Amino acid sequence: MSPSTPSTLSIPPMMRAWIRPSRGPPATALKLSSAQPTPTVAADSADILIRVSHSALQFSSEFMLRYLPVLPFLPPRVPELEFSGTVVAAGSRAPPELNVGARVVAFHSLPAVILWGEGALAEYVRVPAAQATRLPDEIDLVTASGLVGCGSTALKMARTAAVGAGDRVLINGASSSVGSVLVQICKMKGATVVGVASGKNEGLVRGLGVDEFVDYTAHTSLPAYLKSEYGTVPFDAILDCAGVQALYTHSADYVKPAGMVINVGTLGDGVGATFRNCEAYGGGECTDTGRLGVGDGGSAEGVFVDWDEACEGEGRYQGGTGLTGFN
C-alpha cells in the first residue's frame, strides 16, 4: 500500500476551496470553487495530507485580502493559515504519530500562502509533518483549530507579562482572535481580568470569563475612563490585542510602576502587526500548541460559522474569531 494513497480512505481528485481571484474585502474577493485539484503526497516525503475539519479566520488575512495584489499568470490563491483535521495520507518519512486517522492541528507557512496560494480554506491541505501536531483525545477539533497562531501569540503575551495568581490584567480587544484566547489563559493562571471590547461583543467576552467588562464605544476617551475607574487600583499588565497607542501613552495613570504594556495590535495602518503576528507561521515546527488547552489547565473556545457562510460579510474577518467548519 502506498503511503500517499491508503486503501482504507477515499480521496477525491477535486475538492472545494475558497479562492481569491481578485483583491478586496472578503465578501467580494473570495469565491467558493468546487473544482480545485486535491493535493497529493509523495510516497517518499515527510508531508501529510489533512482533511480539514475547521479553519481559523484571521484579521491579518482580512488585511492581506484587501491590499496584497493578485499576481498575474498564476491560479487563484487559497487564503488562511491555521486549521484542524484528520490525516488521510502520509509520506513514508512522516513520524508514526501522524499516521492516517490521526487528529491534528496544523498551520501553513506564510510563504506557502502568499507565494504559492496553498491556504487552509480548503477541504484538503498538504503540509510538512513538522507543521502539525497530534491532538490529545480531550481537545476537540473545533477548539484546536485556532490555537496555533492566535493561541501561541496569546500564550507568549501571558508568559512575557508573567501573569500569575492575584494579578490584575486589562485585555484590550478581548473579543478578538488573540484576545479571546488570552482572556481564558489569564483566568486559568488565576488573574483578575478586565476585558475591553465593543458593547455588541459583551456577551461573548463575559462568557469567556472576564471579571469586568468595558465597552470602549461608551467612552469618549478610553484612557481617561481607565484613569478615573482604575487609577487607585492599577493593573499589573495591559495586554493590547487591538493596537491603541493611547493606552500606552497614558499607561502611567492606571498601570503599576513596575507593570507592563504589551501590544500586538495593528498600530494604525495594520501593516506592522499583520506581519509580526504572522511570524509564527514562518516555517518552524508546531510545538507550542501542545501546551495550550489542557497544558494550561483547560481549553480555549472560539466562535463557529458554517463553511458556506465563512466569507459572507466582513465581520467574520474583522472580528478575527471565526472558525469555519468543513464537514
N, C-alpha and C positions, 0 to 999 in steps of 0.2 A: 504494500500500500504506500503510495507516495505521500509524504508529509503535507504536501500542498493541496491534495485532493482526497481527504478522508472519505472512506466509503460510507460511513455512518451519517454523513451530513450532505445535504444538497445545497450547493452554492449556485445561484442563478448567474448567468453570464452578464445580465444587465441589472441595474439597481436604480432606486430613486435617490435623488440628492437635490439640495437647494444649491443652485448655481448663480454666479454673479456675472451676467453678460454686460452690465453697464454700471457706471458709478452713480451713487445717490443714496437716499435713505433706504433702509431695509425694505419698506413696503413697496418700493418701485424698482430697486436694484436687484432684488433676488427673485428668481423664478424656480418653480418646482419642476424638475425634469425626471421623467421616468425612463430615460434611455441613456443613463450613464454606465460605461463599462465597469463591471465589478473588478477591483484589483485582484491580482493573483500573487501567490507566494512561491518563490523559487525553492525547490526541494532542498538545496544545499545552503540556504540562507539562515540568518538569525531573526528573520522577520516573522510576524504573526498577522493573521487576518482576523479581525474582530467584527462580529455582527453587533452593531451599535444598539444599545438599549436607550440611553439618554445622552444628550449633549448639552453643555452649558452655553448660554448666550451671554457674551461679554460686552461691557460698554466700550472696551477698546476696539472690538470688532466693528461696532457701530461707527466709530470714527474712521476706521480703515475703509469700510464700505462707502462712506461719503467722499473721502478725499484721496485715497490712493488710486492712481489711474489704472484703467483696464488696458493691459498690454496688447498690442495688435498681433495678429497671426498666431495667437495662442487660444486653445479651447477655454471656455468659461471656467472660472475658478470656483471651488467649493470652499466656503469660509468655515471658521471656528476651529478651536484648538483642543479642547479637552472633552472627554466623553467616558462613558462606561459601557460595558457589553460583555459578550461571551466569545471566547476564542473558537473559531471554526476551522482554522488551518494554521499550521506552524511548520517552519523550516526545520531541518534536522539539527541546526545549531542553536535553536531556541531552548532556553532552560526547561527542564522537565515540569516545573511547577506551572508553566504557561502552556500546558498541553491542551488539546482540543476538549472543550467543555468547561475550561476554567473561567470563572467570573473575574473580570479585571476592571481597573480604572487606568486610563491611558491618556497621553497627550501627543499632539503633533508638534514638531519643531516649528518655530516661526518662519524660517526659510522655506520649509515644505509647503506652508500655507500661502505665503506671499509670492514666492517664486514659481512653485510648481502647482499651486492650487489644490493641494491634497488635504482639504479640510475635513472637519468632523461632522458636518451637517449632511451625512450620507448614511445609507443603510449598512454599508460595509466599509471598513477603514483598515489599511495596512500600515503598520508601524514597526520599527525595530523593537525587539523584545525588551531592550533596555529602557524603553519609554512606556512600559506598562508594569503594573504590579498586581499580583493576585489579591483578591479581597478576602478578608476573613468572613466566615459564614454570617456573623452578626451584623455586618454592614450591607445594606441592600444597594442595588444598582442606582436607584434614584438619588439616595443620599450621597453616594460616592462620586457621581458624575461631575460635580462642580468643585471638587476638593483639590484638584492638582494645582491649578494656578491660584484661584481665589483662596483656597484653604491654606496653601503654603505661604501666600502673602500675609494672610491673617495671622498664621502661626508665628511667622517671622516678626511681625509687629508686636505681638504679645510677648515674645521672648526678648526682643530688643528693649521693650519698656519694663521688662522683669515684672510683669503683672503677677500679683500674688494675693493671698487671702487678706482681706481688710483694706485693700487699695480702693481708691475712688478713681474711676476712669470715665472720661467723656468720649463717646464714639460718634463722630460726625459722619453722616452718610450711613446710618445704621441699617437702612433698608437695601443698601447696595450689595453687589455680589460678594465683595470682600467684607463689608461691614456686617452683613447678616451672619457670616461665619464667625467673625471676630467677637460679636456680642456673646455668642454661645461659648467660645473658648474662654473669654474673660470670666463669665459666670461659672464655668467649670473650675476655674482657678480660685474662686471664692471672692472675686472683686464685686464692689458695688458699681453698677453700670448705669450711666445716664446716656440714653440714645437720642440722637438728633436726626430728624428726617422731616419730610413733608407730612402734614396732618393726614393726608389721604392714605399714608402708609402706617398710621399709628397702630392699627390692629395687628399688622404683620410684625412690627418691631416689638410691641408688648408681648406678642406670642412667642418671641424668641427669648424672652426672659428679662428684659431690662427692668431696673428698679424704678427709673423715672423716664419720662418721655418729654422731649422738647420739640415743638413744631416751629421750625425756623421761619416759616411763612407768616407766623403770627407776630413776629417782632421786626421792627424797622431795622434794628441793629442787633445781630446775634451776640457779638462781644459785649455790648452794653447790657444786654439781658443777663448774660452769664456773670458779669461783674456784680450786678445787683443781687442775683439769686445765689451765687456760689462764691462770692468774694471772701466770705468769712469761713467757708468750708471748701477750700481749694482742692483741685484734683491732683492726683499723683501723676497722671498722664492724660494727654489728649491724643487720641488716635484718629486722624483725619483721613477718611476714605473718599472725601469729595473734593478736597483741594481748595479750602477757603483760607487764603493767605492772612486775612484779618484775624483769624483765630490765633495764629502765631504772633502776629504783630502786637496784639493786646493780651497775650497769654499771662503776663506777669500779674494781671488783675484777678486771675482765677486758677492759676497753676502754682503749686508749691515751689519754693525757690530751688529745690533740688529735683523738681519734676521734669517731665519730658514731653515734647510735642513731636509726633511722627506723622508725616504727610505722604500718602501715596496717591493723592488725588490728581486732578487734571491741571492744576496750576494755570488756569486761564485758557490757553488755546488747545489744551489736550494733548499736544504732541509729545512733550517730555514724558508725562506719566504713562501715556499709552505704550511707549516702548520700554519704559522702566518696568511696568507691570508685566510685560511680555518676556522679560529676561529669563524667567523660569522655564520658558519653552525653547531655550537656545540649543538644546540637543544633549543635555546630560541625562543621567539615569533618574528614573522615577523612584525617589527614596523617601521624601518627607511625608508622602501621603499615608504611608502605613502607620505613622504616628498620630494622624488625625483620627477623629471619631473615637473609637474605643480606647486608643492610645492616650487620649487626653481626658478620659473619664466619661465619654458619652458620644453622641453622634450629632452632626450638624444637618440641618434641613434646608431645602430650597423650595422654590415656587415652580409648580409644574404646569406646562402648557402643551397642548397636543401638537403632534408633528405637522399636521396640515395647517395649524394656526400659528406656527412658530414665527413667521415673519410678517404677520398681519399687524400693521401699525408700528410706530417707532418705540412705543412704550416698552416692548419686550426687551429691546436692547438698551434703551436709556436707563431703565431700572437696573439692568445687569443681574437680575435674579432668576431669569427663566431657565428651566430645564426642559428640553424638548424631548418628548417620547417618540420612539420609532416603532415600537411593537404594535 
